[in-house]
């Protein structure tokens, strides 16, 4: 997992040692040529990471040559330990969805 962690950049910088040690899972979703979603889960006892403000919606997260940003932040408990899950999506897709607005009909034929 260390090699993958070294290719993840949060706000343009590599993950800190604290984040690397807190990382419990990382899932990539996509195809052979692109990554559509990155899910990172961190243990966060006492919600210290969440409270630090390091994670916020639209924060840039880059994986190698793929530009992404945090699309959602969820919290939970795993065996009495708090955790934070970040879902990151392609920056281009997020921009298109934000531009789409509320007037677009979904699944219209």
C-alpha positions as CSV (number, residue, x, y, z in Angstrom):
1,X,0.0,0.0,0.0
2,X,2.9,2.3,0.5
3,X,3.5,2.8,-3.2
4,X,-0.1,3.8,-3.8
5,X,0.0,6.2,-0.8
6,X,3.1,7.9,-2.3
7,X,1.1,8.8,-5.4
8,X,-1.8,10.5,-3.6
9,X,-1.5,14.3,-3.1
10,X,-3.9,16.3,-1.0
11,X,-3.8,20.0,-1.8
12,X,-0.7,19.5,-3.9
13,X,1.4,17.9,-1.2
14,X,2.0,14.3,-0.3
15,X,0.0,12.7,2.5
16,X,1.5,13.5,5.9
17,X,2.8,10.6,8.1
18,X,-0.2,11.0,10.3
19,X,-2.6,10.5,7.4
20,X,-0.6,7.6,6.1
21,X,-0.8,5.9,9.5
22,X,-4.5,6.6,9.8
23,X,-5.4,5.3,6.4
24,X,-7.4,2.0,6.7
25,X,-8.7,1.5,3.1
26,X,-8.3,3.0,-0.3
27,X,-10.5,2.0,-3.3
28,X,-10.2,3.1,-6.9
29,X,-13.1,2.9,-9.3
30,X,-12.8,3.3,-13.0
31,X,-11.7,1.8,-16.2
32,X,-8.3,0.9,-17.8
33,X,-7.7,4.5,-18.9
34,X,-9.3,6.6,-16.2
35,X,-10.1,6.8,-12.5
36,X,-13.7,7.9,-11.8
37,X,-13.7,7.6,-8.0
38,X,-11.3,7.3,-5.2
39,X,-12.5,6.4,-1.7
40,X,-10.2,6.9,1.2
41,X,-11.1,5.9,4.8
42,X,-9.1,7.1,7.8
43,X,-9.4,6.2,11.5
44,X,-10.1,9.4,13.4
45,X,-10.2,8.9,17.1
46,X,-11.9,11.9,18.7
47,X,-12.5,13.4,15.3
48,X,-9.1,15.2,15.4
49,X,-8.5,14.9,11.6
50,X,-12.0,16.1,10.8
51,X,-11.7,18.9,13.3
52,X,-8.4,20.1,11.8
53,X,-10.1,21.3,8.7
54,X,-7.8,19.4,6.4
55,X,-10.7,17.8,4.6
56,X,-13.4,19.9,2.9
57,X,-15.6,19.6,-0.2
58,X,-13.8,20.5,-3.4
59,X,-10.3,20.1,-1.9
60,X,-8.0,18.8,-4.6
61,X,-6.8,15.2,-4.4
62,X,-4.5,14.0,-7.1
63,X,-3.5,10.4,-7.9
64,X,-0.6,10.3,-10.3
65,X,-2.0,12.1,-13.4
66,X,-5.6,12.1,-12.4
67,X,-7.0,15.4,-11.0
68,X,-9.7,14.8,-8.5
69,X,-11.5,16.6,-5.7
70,X,-13.4,15.6,-2.6
71,X,-17.0,15.2,-3.5
72,X,-18.3,13.9,-0.1
73,X,-17.2,13.4,3.5
74,X,-18.9,10.8,5.7
75,X,-18.3,9.7,9.2
76,X,-18.9,6.5,11.1
77,X,-17.8,4.2,13.8
78,X,-15.9,0.9,13.3
79,X,-15.4,-1.2,16.4
80,X,-15.7,1.8,18.7
81,X,-13.2,3.9,16.6
82,X,-14.4,6.9,14.7
83,X,-13.6,7.0,11.0
84,X,-13.8,9.5,8.1
85,X,-14.5,8.4,4.5
86,X,-13.7,10.7,1.6
87,X,-15.1,10.1,-1.8
88,X,-13.2,11.9,-4.5
89,X,-14.3,12.3,-8.1
90,X,-12.8,13.6,-11.3
91,X,-12.4,17.4,-11.2
92,X,-13.8,17.6,-14.8
93,X,-16.9,15.5,-14.1
94,X,-17.6,17.6,-10.9
95,X,-17.3,20.8,-12.9
96,X,-19.7,19.6,-15.5
97,X,-22.2,18.4,-12.8
98,X,-22.0,21.8,-11.1
99,X,-22.6,23.7,-14.4
100,X,-25.5,21.4,-15.2
101,X,-27.8,23.2,-12.7
102,X,-31.3,22.3,-11.7
103,X,-33.0,22.9,-15.0
104,X,-31.6,19.8,-16.7
105,X,-34.0,16.8,-16.9
106,X,-32.3,13.5,-15.9
107,X,-33.0,10.4,-18.0
108,X,-35.2,12.4,-20.5
109,X,-35.6,10.8,-23.9
